[in-house]
Amino acid sequence: MHRETKFGFRRTWITMRKTMFTRHLKTVVGGLVLATLLTLLLFTTTPAPTTFLLSAANSIRYDILSPHAVEGNQCLPHQHIFFLKTHKCASSTVQNIFLRYGYNNNLTFALPGGGNYLGNPGMFKASMIPRKLLPVDGKVDIFAVHTRLNVPQHTLVLHNDTRWITIVRDPATLYESLFNFFHMKNAYGLELSEYIAEPMSKLMALPRYGGKFGKNQMLFDFGYEDNISVTQLLGAIDELDNLFDLVMITELMDESLILLRHLLCWSLNDVVVFTKNARRQEVKPTLDPKSVQTLRELNSADVLLYDHFLARHHRAVLEFGIKRMADEVAALRSLREEYYEDCGAREVKGRDSSLQFKEYSGLVSAYVTANNSDENCVMLSLPELPLIDTIRNHQLVMLHEKAS
């Protein structure tokens, strides 16, 4: 299915075959999951697998058991991906999935010469990627580092069949996390509780911290100004809705991961992940209802954006099937527990002396693995920066070998 998206310019048609299939559930845990599979089989009334097709009415039917060819269409793993890594939306967790998958499949990434940013607070430009880190044709398989969305420039380094993915979070909790994680009190001279007691007109006029962090953070990461008019905002939401194939929801992470794996025709193993860069519960303040309301007012543009994509997520789950989603989420959680056990993973504080690699902050949890001989276990446990460094070095070698 072809789709044209516009950001104030005429963009090239992107061929987006909106067909998503599923693979066999790779983990059967105890009698509960076995019973689920038997029930599904018993209710299959024809020898042919149930198809997953997009009808004229956009109603969707899924086949949980078979990822294979259906009516001439083949479900193959999709490997061209753009992931807009929004700040403080659990995007580091999702990013780990793409980094591991690309590394394991020798795919190429959009990478800076150092660090993990390609444009922000400035808009992304294709020239930000060092030539030595680009394939000969200038196109990468996966873009999954921090950037500020600039569709004309991003499409220059992406394949035409790229799947566009991002993630959003409730704006009140996002802003609290942003403020405390990046120590914005140093810029404003106020703790968060004091900050939100200030007049709203003063808060709205404050500059972004470092030019990068502030109100309506998601809208800013999406490439818009944080104070656009309501008319412009509604147009922006419509543009983003047309552009992104999947908008994940932080608060509904496991459901979002199931939708992700179907979009990309990946296995359940591919979307198993350990939480990344998330603050420990004991250091998270509890927001009272008045504070939540103030933060929602301050981030009112992000509220409209979030509510739109939350509603879209709920529609997607309904189309997918409530019971089917519950079954796959249960299987994903069981598989994740198996990975914890097999990797000998344990959660530690971000500055724990046993950590080989440090997280950004001592406020966050991290994982260490007892199974350092298993590369996948190590990559599941690595923080963002050392994992990107590993991938960057790997890509330099891979591109050099291809050029030789």
N, C-alpha and C positions, 0 to 999 in steps of 0.2 A: 504494500500500500504506500503510495507516494503522499508526501505531505510538504507544504510550503510554509515556512515560518518567516516572520518579518520582525526586524528590530529597527524600523525606520529606513530600511534598505531592502532591496530585492535580493534575497539569499538564494543560493542554488537549491534545486530540489534535492532533498535527501531521501534516498530510498530506504524506507522503514517498513520492512515486512513485519507487521504487528502480529506475528504468530509466535506463540510461546508454547512449548511443550514441556513435559516433565520427564525425569528419569526415574528409574526404580528407586524406591526408598532403600538406601544401602544399609540401614540399621533396623533390625527387628529386635526390640527390647522386651523380653518377657512375654507373657501371655496376652497383655493388653494390646500391644501393637499387632501381634499375630492375629488376635481376634478381629482387629480392625481390618486387616488385609483380607481375612476370610469373608467378612461381611461384604466388603467391596466386590469380591469375586462372586459371591452368591447372588448379588444384585446385578451382575452383568448378564444380560439376557441374550446377547448375540455373540458369536465367536469373534467378530471384529472388535477392535478396541474402540472405546468412545472417542470421538474426535475432539480436537480443540480448534475451533474455527471462529472467525469473526463474521457474523452474519450481517445482513443488510441493516438489521436493527441494532447492531453492535452488542447483541447478547452473546455471552461467551460460554462455551462448554469445554470441559477439561478432561483429560485422561491422566489420572495420577499414576497409572501403572506402566504406561508405555510411552517412551519418548521417540518412538520410531516413526517411519514414514506414514503419513495419513493422507489419503486421497492424492497421492503424488507429491506431497510436500514433505521435505525431510527436515527434521529438527536437528540442527547441528549447533554445537557450542559457539556462541557469538563472542568474538574477540576484539572488536573495535568499540571502545568505551570512552566516554567523557564523563567524569565524575566531578561536579562542582563541590569542592570541599568547603562547606559553610562553617564559620567559626562557632565553636561551642555547641555543636549539634550532634555530638557523637560521630563526627565525620572521620576522626582518626581510626575509629573502630571499623567503619565501612572501608576506609582506604586500605587497611591491612589486607582485606579480602582481595582487592584488585592488585595490590603489590605482589602478594603471594602467587596469585593465579598467573599473572604476567611473567613473573620470574620462572615459575615452574614450566611454563610453556614457551620460554624464549621469545616473548613478545617485547616490543619496544615501547618505551615510555617517553612522555614529555617531561624533561628534567632540567632544572637550572644547573649551572656549573658548580654550585654549592648550596647547601641549605635545602629548604622545602617550599620556596615561594617562586611563582612566575607571575609577577604583577600583583601588587596590592601594597599601598593604596592606589597606585596608578593602574590604569587599565592594562590588560594583557596585550602584548604585541608579539607576533611570531618571532621577531628578531631577538627576543629574550632568551630563546633556546640556543645554546652554543651549537655551531654547525657540526662539531665533532660528535655531538650526542644525537644527531639526526640521521635517519636512514638516507640513502641516496635520493629517494623521491621526496624527501622532506615531510613525509607523513608518518605519524606514530600510531601504534595500536591502542595505547591507553594513556589518558591524561587524568591524573589523580592527585596532583599536588595543589596547594593553595594557589588561587588565582582570583582575579576579579573579572567577571564575565565580560567578554567582548566578542560577540559571536562572529563578526566578519573576520577578525584575526584568528580566533580559535579554529574556524573552519579551514583556514589555510594549512593547518598541520594535522587535520583529522581526515579520515576516510569518509566517503559519502554515505556509507551504511552505518556510521557510528551511532550507538545507542547513547542517549543523553540522560544522565541520572544525577539526582541531588538529594539532599535531606534537609528537613526543616524541623523546628522545635518550638514549643510554646514560648512566646516572646518574653513573658515575665521571668521564667526560670532561666531562659537563655541570657537575659541581661544581667541577672544576679550572678550567674556563672562568669560571664564576661568581665563584670566589674571586679569581682574578687580574684579571679584567676590571674588577670593581667594587672592587678594592683592599681586600678584606676584611681584609687584614693590618693595616690602620689601626685596625680595631675590636678585633682580638684580639691585636695586638702580636706576631704570629708570621708567618713565611713559611709557605707551604703545607707544605713538607717538615717544618718544626718543628711545625706545627699537627697534622698527622696522626700525629705521634709521641706526642701526648698520650693519656692514658687515654680509652677510648671513652666511659666514663661521664661524663667531663668534657665531651667534645665534644657528647654528646647533650643536655646540660643548658644549653649556651650559647644565649643569645637570638639571634633573627634580626637580621642586620645592618640597621639602619634600620627594623626591623620588617618588612622586605620580603624579604631574601635569606638563605638558609640551607639546612639539610638538607631533603631531600625537596621540592625546589623545584617540581617539576611538580605534585605532590599539592597543594601550597599554592596554586599558580596555578589549580588546578581547584576551589578553594574549600573545601578541607578543611584541618583542622589537621594539622601535620606529624608528630604523635605519636599518631595514632589506633590503636586495637587492631587485631589481625589480622582479627578478625571484621568490624569496621567497614570495614577496608581492602578486604576481599573484596567487601563490599556496595557500596563506592564504585566499585570497578573495574567491577562489573556495571552500575551506574547509568551510568557513563561510556560503557561499551560500547553500551548501549541508546541513549544520547543522540547520540553522534557518528556521522555518516554515513561519515566518513573520518578516520582517524588516520594522518598521514604519519609517516615515519621519517627522521630527519636523515641517518643513515648511508646510506640508500637513497633519496636525494633524487630522482633522475631517475625511478626506478620510481614513486615517490609522485606526481610531477608527471603522469605518464601516467594513473594512477588518478584524479587530480584532474580532469584534462580530460575523462575519460569520465563522471565523476560529474556534471559541470556541462555536458556537451555543448558544450565549447569547442574551438576550433581549436588546433593545435599552436603556432601563433604566439602565442596568448593565454598560454601557460605558459612561454614563453621568458623567462629572467631572468638578470641578472648577480648574482653573489654579493654579499650586503650584510652589513656589520658583522661580518665574519669576520676573526679575527686572522691575521696572516701566519704562515706555517709556521715561520719562523726565530725567532719569539718564543713559540712553543708549547713548554712543557716536555714531556719524555717521562716518562710515569708507569711506574715499575717495577711488576712483578706484585704486590708486597706493598702498595704504595700504592693500586693499583687495588682490591685486596681490602678495604683499610681504608675506602676511599671507598664501596664497595658496601655494606659493613656499616653505615656511617653513614647511607646513603641507601637502606636496605633496603626501605622502602615504595615508593620510586620504582623500585627494581629489579623488584619484583613487577608494578607497573603497566606498566613498559616491556616486560618479557618477555611480558606478555599481549598488548599491541598489536603487538609484533614478530611473534608467532605469527599474529595476525589478518592482518597484512600479507602474510606468506608464503602463507597460505591464499588471499588475494585474488589474488596473482600466479599461483598454480597454477590458479585458476578462470579467470583472464584468458588464460592460456596462456604458457608459458615462451618459446617462439620468438616469439610475437606481441609479448610485452613487450620482448624483445631488439631486435626490428625497430623498434618505436616509440621505444625509448630511443636507438637509433642515429640515427634520424631527428631526434629532438629535439636531440641533441648536434651533429649536422651543421648544423641550423638555427641553433643558438646561435652556432656559429662564423661563419655567414654574417652574423648580427647584429653580432658583434664587428668583422667586416671592413667591413660597410656603414656602421656607426656610427663607424668609426675609433677604436674603444675601446681604451684601454690601462690596465693596472693600475698604480696608484701607491700610495705609502705614505700613510697616513691624514693626515699633516701636511704632505704635499708642497705646496710653494708654488704649484704649478700648479693646485691644486684650487680651483674656484669656491666649492664648498660643502664644509665640513669634516665629517668623520665624528666620531662620539663620542670616539674615542680614536686616538692615534697608533699604537696597536698593530695597527690593522686596515687591510686593503686597501680601496682605493676605485677608482673608474673615472672617467676623463675621456673625453669623446667629441670627436672632431674635427668631427663633423657636428652642430653646434648649431642648424642650420636644421630638423632633423628632431625634432619634439616627442617622438616615442616614444623616440628615442635619448637625449634629455635626461632623460626620466623613468626610463629604464632605469639611468641613471648617478647620479641624485640620491639622496643619503642620505635616511633616513626623515623627519627633522624638516622640512627644506625642502620635501619632497614633500607632507607633510601640510599645511604652511602654504599651499602652492599650492592644494591641494584644498579646504581650509577657505574660502579667499577665493572660489574658484570656486563653492562651494556657497552661500555667502551671497548672491552675485549671482543665482544660479539660483533660489533660493527667493524672493528679493525680486521677481524678474521674474514668477514664477508667482503671487505674491500681488497683483501690480498689476493 
